[in-house]
Amino acid sequence: MPAIVGPISINSVGGGVVNFGDSFYLSPKSTSKTNSGSGALNTGNWIITNNGLSSTNPFDPDGADQNITANA
């Protein structure tokens, strides 16, 4: 069933998706990228990582990983 939603003003959303009524497709409106070495993003109480040599290459030849300009 279609939903009728009146005027709404959302000033900010910190993570997550706001959905009112029916929606066919929800897509992200912001993207980010993180470069880190091996074992850098592990979480927990007792983390043991054995890395002899770790190297991270932040070079990205494609320029844009996830385009959001057409998601208006």
PyMOL Python script that loads the backbone (N, CA, C, O; Angstrom):
from pymol import cmd

cmd.read_pdbstr("""\
ATOM      1  N   MET A   1       0.848  -1.180   0.000  1.00  0.00           N
ATOM      2  CA  MET A   1       0.000   0.000   0.000  1.00  0.00           C
ATOM      3  C   MET A   1       0.891   1.240   0.000  1.00  0.00           C
ATOM      4  O   MET A   1       1.884   1.285   0.727  1.00  0.00           O
ATOM      5  N   PRO A   2       0.556   2.225  -0.790  1.00  0.00           N
ATOM      6  CA  PRO A   2       1.324   3.465  -0.795  1.00  0.00           C
ATOM      7  C   PRO A   2       1.153   4.207   0.523  1.00  0.00           C
ATOM      8  O   PRO A   2       0.092   4.171   1.147  1.00  0.00           O
ATOM      9  N   ALA A   3       2.213   4.874   0.924  1.00  0.00           N
ATOM     10  CA  ALA A   3       2.184   5.657   2.163  1.00  0.00           C
ATOM     11  C   ALA A   3       2.134   7.128   1.825  1.00  0.00           C
ATOM     12  O   ALA A   3       2.810   7.584   0.903  1.00  0.00           O
ATOM     13  N   ILE A   4       1.343   7.865   2.562  1.00  0.00           N
ATOM     14  CA  ILE A   4       1.283   9.316   2.406  1.00  0.00           C
ATOM     15  C   ILE A   4       2.018   9.918   3.595  1.00  0.00           C
ATOM     16  O   ILE A   4       1.611   9.754   4.745  1.00  0.00           O
ATOM     17  N   VAL A   5       3.100  10.612   3.299  1.00  0.00           N
ATOM     18  CA  VAL A   5       3.929  11.205   4.343  1.00  0.00           C
ATOM     19  C   VAL A   5       3.930  12.709   4.126  1.00  0.00           C
ATOM     20  O   VAL A   5       4.161  13.186   3.015  1.00  0.00           O
ATOM     21  N   GLY A   6       3.671  13.448   5.188  1.00  0.00           N
ATOM     22  CA  GLY A   6       3.629  14.903   5.102  1.00  0.00           C
ATOM     23  C   GLY A   6       5.021  15.510   5.087  1.00  0.00           C
ATOM     24  O   GLY A   6       6.011  14.788   4.972  1.00  0.00           O
ATOM     25  N   PRO A   7       5.106  16.835   5.203  1.00  0.00           N
ATOM     26  CA  PRO A   7       6.403  17.515   5.190  1.00  0.00           C
ATOM     27  C   PRO A   7       7.266  17.083   6.382  1.00  0.00           C
ATOM     28  O   PRO A   7       6.795  17.048   7.519  1.00  0.00           O
ATOM     29  N   ILE A   8       8.517  16.760   6.111  1.00  0.00           N
ATOM     30  CA  ILE A   8       9.445  16.295   7.143  1.00  0.00           C
ATOM     31  C   ILE A   8      10.760  17.024   6.961  1.00  0.00           C
ATOM     32  O   ILE A   8      11.218  17.222   5.836  1.00  0.00           O
ATOM     33  N   SER A   9      11.367  17.426   8.072  1.00  0.00           N
ATOM     34  CA  SER A   9      12.684  18.051   8.051  1.00  0.00           C
ATOM     35  C   SER A   9      13.610  17.259   8.959  1.00  0.00           C
ATOM     36  O   SER A   9      13.386  17.187  10.167  1.00  0.00           O
ATOM     37  N   ILE A  10      14.655  16.660   8.383  1.00  0.00           N
ATOM     38  CA  ILE A  10      15.663  15.918   9.145  1.00  0.00           C
ATOM     39  C   ILE A  10      16.953  16.706   9.041  1.00  0.00           C
ATOM     40  O   ILE A  10      17.499  16.875   7.950  1.00  0.00           O
ATOM     41  N   ASN A  11      17.442  17.188  10.176  1.00  0.00           N
ATOM     42  CA  ASN A  11      18.654  18.012  10.164  1.00  0.00           C
ATOM     43  C   ASN A  11      19.925  17.186  10.050  1.00  0.00           C
ATOM     44  O   ASN A  11      20.841  17.569   9.322  1.00  0.00           O
ATOM     45  N   SER A  12      20.002  16.070  10.750  1.00  0.00           N
ATOM     46  CA  SER A  12      21.178  15.218  10.610  1.00  0.00           C
ATOM     47  C   SER A  12      20.843  13.800  11.050  1.00  0.00           C
ATOM     48  O   SER A  12      19.997  13.578  11.917  1.00  0.00           O
ATOM     49  N   VAL A  13      21.527  12.851  10.429  1.00  0.00           N
ATOM     50  CA  VAL A  13      21.402  11.442  10.789  1.00  0.00           C
ATOM     51  C   VAL A  13      22.815  10.916  10.942  1.00  0.00           C
ATOM     52  O   VAL A  13      23.608  10.994  10.004  1.00  0.00           O
ATOM     53  N   GLY A  14      23.145  10.380  12.113  1.00  0.00           N
ATOM     54  CA  GLY A  14      24.484   9.852  12.351  1.00  0.00           C
ATOM     55  C   GLY A  14      24.517   8.348  12.198  1.00  0.00           C
ATOM     56  O   GLY A  14      24.455   7.630  13.196  1.00  0.00           O
ATOM     57  N   GLY A  15      24.613   7.860  10.996  1.00  0.00           N
ATOM     58  CA  GLY A  15      24.642   6.428  10.741  1.00  0.00           C
ATOM     59  C   GLY A  15      23.247   5.840  10.645  1.00  0.00           C
ATOM     60  O   GLY A  15      22.365   6.186  11.430  1.00  0.00           O
ATOM     61  N   GLY A  16      23.053   4.968   9.703  1.00  0.00           N
ATOM     62  CA  GLY A  16      21.762   4.327   9.543  1.00  0.00           C
ATOM     63  C   GLY A  16      20.993   4.884   8.368  1.00  0.00           C
ATOM     64  O   GLY A  16      21.479   5.749   7.640  1.00  0.00           O
ATOM     65  N   VAL A  17      19.788   4.380   8.195  1.00  0.00           N
ATOM     66  CA  VAL A  17      18.933   4.776   7.087  1.00  0.00           C
ATOM     67  C   VAL A  17      17.589   5.210   7.642  1.00  0.00           C
ATOM     68  O   VAL A  17      17.019   4.529   8.494  1.00  0.00           O
ATOM     69  N   VAL A  18      17.081   6.331   7.169  1.00  0.00           N
ATOM     70  CA  VAL A  18      15.756   6.801   7.552  1.00  0.00           C
ATOM     71  C   VAL A  18      14.814   6.439   6.417  1.00  0.00           C
ATOM     72  O   VAL A  18      15.043   6.816   5.268  1.00  0.00           O
ATOM     73  N   ASN A  19      13.749   5.704   6.741  1.00  0.00           N
ATOM     74  CA  ASN A  19      12.825   5.226   5.725  1.00  0.00           C
ATOM     75  C   ASN A  19      11.410   5.548   6.176  1.00  0.00           C
ATOM     76  O   ASN A  19      11.020   5.198   7.291  1.00  0.00           O
ATOM     77  N   PHE A  20      10.636   6.210   5.322  1.00  0.00           N
ATOM     78  CA  PHE A  20       9.240   6.521   5.596  1.00  0.00           C
ATOM     79  C   PHE A  20       8.382   5.883   4.513  1.00  0.00           C
ATOM     80  O   PHE A  20       8.562   6.167   3.329  1.00  0.00           O
ATOM     81  N   GLY A  21       7.460   5.031   4.909  1.00  0.00           N
ATOM     82  CA  GLY A  21       6.556   4.432   3.940  1.00  0.00           C
ATOM     83  C   GLY A  21       7.232   3.379   3.083  1.00  0.00           C
ATOM     84  O   GLY A  21       8.223   2.771   3.487  1.00  0.00           O
ATOM     85  N   ASP A  22       6.684   3.170   1.896  1.00  0.00           N
ATOM     86  CA  ASP A  22       7.201   2.158   0.988  1.00  0.00           C
ATOM     87  C   ASP A  22       8.490   2.642   0.344  1.00  0.00           C
ATOM     88  O   ASP A  22       8.645   3.830   0.060  1.00  0.00           O
ATOM     89  N   SER A  23       9.398   1.730   0.119  1.00  0.00           N
ATOM     90  CA  SER A  23      10.620   2.078  -0.602  1.00  0.00           C
ATOM     91  C   SER A  23      11.036   0.880  -1.436  1.00  0.00           C
ATOM     92  O   SER A  23      11.045  -0.252  -0.953  1.00  0.00           O
ATOM     93  N   PHE A  24      11.374   1.132  -2.669  1.00  0.00           N
ATOM     94  CA  PHE A  24      11.797   0.065  -3.569  1.00  0.00           C
ATOM     95  C   PHE A  24      13.275  -0.227  -3.412  1.00  0.00           C
ATOM     96  O   PHE A  24      13.692  -1.385  -3.400  1.00  0.00           O
ATOM     97  N   TYR A  25      14.075   0.842  -3.290  1.00  0.00           N
ATOM     98  CA  TYR A  25      15.525   0.674  -3.258  1.00  0.00           C
ATOM     99  C   TYR A  25      16.116   1.780  -2.407  1.00  0.00           C
ATOM    100  O   TYR A  25      15.839   2.957  -2.642  1.00  0.00           O
ATOM    101  N   LEU A  26      16.928   1.421  -1.418  1.00  0.00           N
ATOM    102  CA  LEU A  26      17.624   2.386  -0.577  1.00  0.00           C
ATOM    103  C   LEU A  26      19.112   2.320  -0.911  1.00  0.00           C
ATOM    104  O   LEU A  26      19.692   1.234  -0.950  1.00  0.00           O
ATOM    105  N   SER A  27      19.722   3.456  -1.147  1.00  0.00           N
ATOM    106  CA  SER A  27      21.128   3.483  -1.494  1.00  0.00           C
ATOM    107  C   SER A  27      21.854   4.500  -0.618  1.00  0.00           C
ATOM    108  O   SER A  27      21.241   5.461  -0.154  1.00  0.00           O
ATOM    109  N   PRO A  28      23.162   4.299  -0.384  1.00  0.00           N
ATOM    110  CA  PRO A  28      23.908   5.229   0.474  1.00  0.00           C
ATOM    111  C   PRO A  28      24.096   6.586  -0.189  1.00  0.00           C
ATOM    112  O   PRO A  28      24.196   6.684  -1.412  1.00  0.00           O
ATOM    113  N   LYS A  29      24.142   7.616   0.620  1.00  0.00           N
ATOM    114  CA  LYS A  29      24.360   8.960   0.111  1.00  0.00           C
ATOM    115  C   LYS A  29      25.742   9.489   0.477  1.00  0.00           C
ATOM    116  O   LYS A  29      26.076  10.622   0.131  1.00  0.00           O
ATOM    117  N   SER A  30      26.534   8.707   1.158  1.00  0.00           N
ATOM    118  CA  SER A  30      27.913   9.091   1.450  1.00  0.00           C
ATOM    119  C   SER A  30      28.774   7.831   1.456  1.00  0.00           C
ATOM    120  O   SER A  30      28.292   6.741   1.763  1.00  0.00           O
ATOM    121  N   THR A  31      30.038   7.987   1.117  1.00  0.00           N
ATOM    122  CA  THR A  31      30.946   6.854   1.086  1.00  0.00           C
ATOM    123  C   THR A  31      32.249   7.249   1.763  1.00  0.00           C
ATOM    124  O   THR A  31      32.544   8.434   1.918  1.00  0.00           O
ATOM    125  N   SER A  32      33.011   6.272   2.158  1.00  0.00           N
ATOM    126  CA  SER A  32      34.336   6.514   2.722  1.00  0.00           C
ATOM    127  C   SER A  32      35.227   5.321   2.418  1.00  0.00           C
ATOM    128  O   SER A  32      34.742   4.242   2.079  1.00  0.00           O
ATOM    129  N   LYS A  33      36.530   5.522   2.541  1.00  0.00           N
ATOM    130  CA  LYS A  33      37.484   4.466   2.264  1.00  0.00           C
ATOM    131  C   LYS A  33      38.583   4.513   3.315  1.00  0.00           C
ATOM    132  O   LYS A  33      39.049   5.590   3.685  1.00  0.00           O
ATOM    133  N   THR A  34      38.995   3.344   3.796  1.00  0.00           N
ATOM    134  CA  THR A  34      40.025   3.262   4.819  1.00  0.00           C
ATOM    135  C   THR A  34      41.151   2.364   4.339  1.00  0.00           C
ATOM    136  O   THR A  34      40.905   1.254   3.867  1.00  0.00           O
ATOM    137  N   ASN A  35      42.378   2.836   4.458  1.00  0.00           N
ATOM    138  CA  ASN A  35      43.559   2.036   4.154  1.00  0.00           C
ATOM    139  C   ASN A  35      44.234   1.682   5.469  1.00  0.00           C
ATOM    140  O   ASN A  35      44.550   2.564   6.267  1.00  0.00           O
ATOM    141  N   SER A  36      44.456   0.387   5.697  1.00  0.00           N
ATOM    142  CA  SER A  36      45.147  -0.037   6.917  1.00  0.00           C
ATOM    143  C   SER A  36      45.921  -1.311   6.639  1.00  0.00           C
ATOM    144  O   SER A  36      45.592  -2.062   5.720  1.00  0.00           O
ATOM    145  N   GLY A  37      46.941  -1.547   7.427  1.00  0.00           N
ATOM    146  CA  GLY A  37      47.783  -2.721   7.255  1.00  0.00           C
ATOM    147  C   GLY A  37      47.158  -3.967   7.842  1.00  0.00           C
ATOM    148  O   GLY A  37      46.065  -3.918   8.407  1.00  0.00           O
ATOM    149  N   SER A  38      47.851  -5.078   7.707  1.00  0.00           N
ATOM    150  CA  SER A  38      47.304  -6.348   8.186  1.00  0.00           C
ATOM    151  C   SER A  38      47.232  -6.349   9.709  1.00  0.00           C
ATOM    152  O   SER A  38      48.194  -5.987  10.386  1.00  0.00           O
ATOM    153  N   GLY A  39      46.096  -6.753  10.234  1.00  0.00           N
ATOM    154  CA  GLY A  39      45.892  -6.812  11.673  1.00  0.00           C
ATOM    155  C   GLY A  39      45.584  -5.484  12.327  1.00  0.00           C
ATOM    156  O   GLY A  39      45.495  -5.426  13.554  1.00  0.00           O
ATOM    157  N   ALA A  40      45.417  -4.418  11.569  1.00  0.00           N
ATOM    158  CA  ALA A  40      45.220  -3.093  12.160  1.00  0.00           C
ATOM    159  C   ALA A  40      43.798  -2.875  12.657  1.00  0.00           C
ATOM    160  O   ALA A  40      43.610  -2.118  13.609  1.00  0.00           O
ATOM    161  N   LEU A  41      42.804  -3.494  12.067  1.00  0.00           N
ATOM    162  CA  LEU A  41      41.418  -3.248  12.445  1.00  0.00           C
ATOM    163  C   LEU A  41      40.817  -4.381  13.277  1.00  0.00           C
ATOM    164  O   LEU A  41      39.595  -4.514  13.349  1.00  0.00           O
ATOM    165  N   ASN A  42      41.660  -5.193  13.901  1.00  0.00           N
ATOM    166  CA  ASN A  42      41.152  -6.257  14.772  1.00  0.00           C
ATOM    167  C   ASN A  42      40.625  -5.659  16.071  1.00  0.00           C
ATOM    168  O   ASN A  42      41.210  -4.718  16.607  1.00  0.00           O
ATOM    169  N   THR A  43      39.527  -6.202  16.575  1.00  0.00           N
ATOM    170  CA  THR A  43      38.973  -5.754  17.847  1.00  0.00           C
ATOM    171  C   THR A  43      38.732  -6.962  18.740  1.00  0.00           C
ATOM    172  O   THR A  43      38.456  -8.061  18.259  1.00  0.00           O
ATOM    173  N   GLY A  44      38.840  -6.745  20.042  1.00  0.00           N
ATOM    174  CA  GLY A  44      38.616  -7.821  20.995  1.00  0.00           C
ATOM    175  C   GLY A  44      39.476  -7.632  22.222  1.00  0.00           C
ATOM    176  O   GLY A  44      40.232  -6.666  22.325  1.00  0.00           O
ATOM    177  N   ASN A  45      39.355  -8.567  23.159  1.00  0.00           N
ATOM    178  CA  ASN A  45      40.105  -8.458  24.408  1.00  0.00           C
ATOM    179  C   ASN A  45      41.526  -8.983  24.295  1.00  0.00           C
ATOM    180  O   ASN A  45      42.448  -8.371  24.835  1.00  0.00           O
ATOM    181  N   TRP A  46      41.724 -10.094  23.611  1.00  0.00           N
ATOM    182  CA  TRP A  46      43.053 -10.714  23.522  1.00  0.00           C
ATOM    183  C   TRP A  46      43.385 -10.940  22.052  1.00  0.00           C
ATOM    184  O   TRP A  46      43.123 -12.011  21.504  1.00  0.00           O
ATOM    185  N   ILE A  47      43.956  -9.936  21.431  1.00  0.00           N
ATOM    186  CA  ILE A  47      44.309 -10.022  20.016  1.00  0.00           C
ATOM    187  C   ILE A  47      45.798 -10.301  19.890  1.00  0.00           C
ATOM    188  O   ILE A  47      46.619  -9.576  20.452  1.00  0.00           O
ATOM    189  N   ILE A  48      46.144 -11.346  19.157  1.00  0.00           N
ATOM    190  CA  ILE A  48      47.540 -11.656  18.878  1.00  0.00           C
ATOM    191  C   ILE A  48      47.688 -11.705  17.363  1.00  0.00           C
ATOM    192  O   ILE A  48      47.096 -12.561  16.704  1.00  0.00           O
ATOM    193  N   THR A  49      48.476 -10.788  16.815  1.00  0.00           N
ATOM    194  CA  THR A  49      48.738 -10.798  15.375  1.00  0.00           C
ATOM    195  C   THR A  49      50.235 -10.959  15.159  1.00  0.00           C
ATOM    196  O   THR A  49      51.036 -10.273  15.794  1.00  0.00           O
ATOM    197  N   ASN A  50      50.603 -11.845  14.281  1.00  0.00           N
ATOM    198  CA  ASN A  50      52.001 -12.086  13.952  1.00  0.00           C
ATOM    199  C   ASN A  50      52.208 -11.702  12.497  1.00  0.00           C
ATOM    200  O   ASN A  50      51.892 -12.469  11.588  1.00  0.00           O
ATOM    201  N   ASN A  51      52.740 -10.515  12.289  1.00  0.00           N
ATOM    202  CA  ASN A  51      52.993 -10.009  10.939  1.00  0.00           C
ATOM    203  C   ASN A  51      54.493  -9.798  10.778  1.00  0.00           C
ATOM    204  O   ASN A  51      55.083  -8.940  11.435  1.00  0.00           O
ATOM    205  N   GLY A  52      55.088 -10.569   9.919  1.00  0.00           N
ATOM    206  CA  GLY A  52      56.515 -10.393   9.681  1.00  0.00           C
ATOM    207  C   GLY A  52      56.809  -9.075   8.994  1.00  0.00           C
ATOM    208  O   GLY A  52      57.717  -8.352   9.402  1.00  0.00           O
ATOM    209  N   LEU A  53      56.055  -8.758   7.964  1.00  0.00           N
ATOM    210  CA  LEU A  53      56.227  -7.514   7.225  1.00  0.00           C
ATOM    211  C   LEU A  53      54.865  -7.125   6.658  1.00  0.00           C
ATOM    212  O   LEU A  53      54.217  -7.922   5.981  1.00  0.00           O
ATOM    213  N   SER A  54      54.436  -5.898   6.938  1.00  0.00           N
ATOM    214  CA  SER A  54      53.138  -5.438   6.469  1.00  0.00           C
ATOM    215  C   SER A  54      53.317  -4.143   5.688  1.00  0.00           C
ATOM    216  O   SER A  54      54.013  -3.231   6.136  1.00  0.00           O
ATOM    217  N   SER A  55      52.695  -4.066   4.534  1.00  0.00           N
ATOM    218  CA  SER A  55      52.780  -2.873   3.699  1.00  0.00           C
ATOM    219  C   SER A  55      51.404  -2.601   3.104  1.00  0.00           C
ATOM    220  O   SER A  55      50.744  -3.509   2.599  1.00  0.00           O
ATOM    221  N   THR A  56      50.977  -1.341   3.167  1.00  0.00           N
ATOM    222  CA  THR A  56      49.688  -0.950   2.612  1.00  0.00           C
ATOM    223  C   THR A  56      49.915   0.016   1.460  1.00  0.00           C
ATOM    224  O   THR A  56      50.633   1.006   1.599  1.00  0.00           O
ATOM    225  N   ASN A  57      49.305  -0.278   0.336  1.00  0.00           N
ATOM    226  CA  ASN A  57      49.426   0.579  -0.835  1.00  0.00           C
ATOM    227  C   ASN A  57      48.118   1.354  -1.001  1.00  0.00           C
ATOM    228  O   ASN A  57      47.123   0.777  -1.439  1.00  0.00           O
ATOM    229  N   PRO A  58      48.094   2.644  -0.665  1.00  0.00           N
ATOM    230  CA  PRO A  58      46.856   3.419  -0.793  1.00  0.00           C
ATOM    231  C   PRO A  58      46.584   3.923  -2.201  1.00  0.00           C
ATOM    232  O   PRO A  58      45.619   4.661  -2.400  1.00  0.00           O
ATOM    233  N   PHE A  59      47.396   3.554  -3.187  1.00  0.00           N
ATOM    234  CA  PHE A  59      47.187   4.001  -4.553  1.00  0.00           C
ATOM    235  C   PHE A  59      45.926   3.379  -5.125  1.00  0.00           C
ATOM    236  O   PHE A  59      45.745   2.163  -5.057  1.00  0.00           O
ATOM    237  N   ASP A  60      45.051   4.206  -5.689  1.00  0.00           N
ATOM    238  CA  ASP A  60      43.780   3.737  -6.234  1.00  0.00           C
ATOM    239  C   ASP A  60      43.669   4.217  -7.681  1.00  0.00           C
ATOM    240  O   ASP A  60      43.385   5.393  -7.904  1.00  0.00           O
ATOM    241  N   PRO A  61      43.884   3.346  -8.671  1.00  0.00           N
ATOM    242  CA  PRO A  61      43.917   3.801 -10.062  1.00  0.00           C
ATOM    243  C   PRO A  61      42.565   4.181 -10.654  1.00  0.00           C
ATOM    244  O   PRO A  61      42.527   4.931 -11.630  1.00  0.00           O
ATOM    245  N   ASP A  62      41.441   3.688 -10.097  1.00  0.00           N
ATOM    246  CA  ASP A  62      40.165   3.974 -10.739  1.00  0.00           C
ATOM    247  C   ASP A  62      39.602   5.347 -10.383  1.00  0.00           C
ATOM    248  O   ASP A  62      38.708   5.824 -11.083  1.00  0.00           O
ATOM    249  N   GLY A  63      40.074   5.993  -9.344  1.00  0.00           N
ATOM    250  CA  GLY A  63      39.642   7.365  -9.042  1.00  0.00           C
ATOM    251  C   GLY A  63      38.367   7.467  -8.232  1.00  0.00           C
ATOM    252  O   GLY A  63      38.309   8.264  -7.295  1.00  0.00           O
ATOM    253  N   ALA A  64      37.358   6.704  -8.550  1.00  0.00           N
ATOM    254  CA  ALA A  64      36.084   6.760  -7.825  1.00  0.00           C
ATOM    255  C   ALA A  64      35.593   5.334  -7.598  1.00  0.00           C
ATOM    256  O   ALA A  64      35.371   4.590  -8.554  1.00  0.00           O
ATOM    257  N   ASP A  65      35.424   4.955  -6.333  1.00  0.00           N
ATOM    258  CA  ASP A  65      34.992   3.594  -6.018  1.00  0.00           C
ATOM    259  C   ASP A  65      33.480   3.437  -6.047  1.00  0.00           C
ATOM    260  O   ASP A  65      32.970   2.437  -6.553  1.00  0.00           O
ATOM    261  N   GLN A  66      32.764   4.409  -5.513  1.00  0.00           N
ATOM    262  CA  GLN A  66      31.302   4.337  -5.475  1.00  0.00           C
ATOM    263  C   GLN A  66      30.746   5.715  -5.799  1.00  0.00           C
ATOM    264  O   GLN A  66      30.767   6.610  -4.954  1.00  0.00           O
ATOM    265  N   ASN A  67      30.257   5.885  -7.003  1.00  0.00           N
ATOM    266  CA  ASN A  67      29.734   7.181  -7.420  1.00  0.00           C
ATOM    267  C   ASN A  67      28.355   7.416  -6.812  1.00  0.00           C
ATOM    268  O   ASN A  67      27.472   6.563  -6.905  1.00  0.00           O
ATOM    269  N   ILE A  68      28.178   8.582  -6.188  1.00  0.00           N
ATOM    270  CA  ILE A  68      26.880   8.893  -5.584  1.00  0.00           C
ATOM    271  C   ILE A  68      26.258  10.137  -6.201  1.00  0.00           C
ATOM    272  O   ILE A  68      25.275  10.651  -5.669  1.00  0.00           O
ATOM    273  N   THR A  69      26.799  10.631  -7.301  1.00  0.00           N
ATOM    274  CA  THR A  69      26.266  11.850  -7.907  1.00  0.00           C
ATOM    275  C   THR A  69      24.886  11.619  -8.530  1.00  0.00           C
ATOM    276  O   THR A  69      24.078  12.547  -8.577  1.00  0.00           O
ATOM    277  N   ALA A  70      24.602  10.422  -9.003  1.00  0.00           N
ATOM    278  CA  ALA A  70      23.308  10.149  -9.633  1.00  0.00           C
ATOM    279  C   ALA A  70      22.250   9.700  -8.639  1.00  0.00           C
ATOM    280  O   ALA A  70      21.110   9.450  -9.031  1.00  0.00           O
ATOM    281  N   ASN A  71      22.597   9.594  -7.370  1.00  0.00           N
ATOM    282  CA  ASN A  71      21.647   9.151  -6.348  1.00  0.00           C
ATOM    283  C   ASN A  71      20.942  10.321  -5.683  1.00  0.00           C
ATOM    284  O   ASN A  71      20.816  10.333  -4.458  1.00  0.00           O
ATOM    285  N   ALA A  72      20.495  11.267  -6.416  1.00  0.00           N
ATOM    286  CA  ALA A  72      19.878  12.459  -5.816  1.00  0.00           C
ATOM    287  C   ALA A  72      18.586  12.178  -5.133  1.00  0.00           C
ATOM    288  O   ALA A  72      17.965  13.090  -4.589  1.00  0.00           O
TER     289      ALA A  72
END
""", "prot")
cmd.dss("prot")
cmd.show_as("cartoon", "prot")
cmd.util.cbc("prot")
cmd.orient("prot")
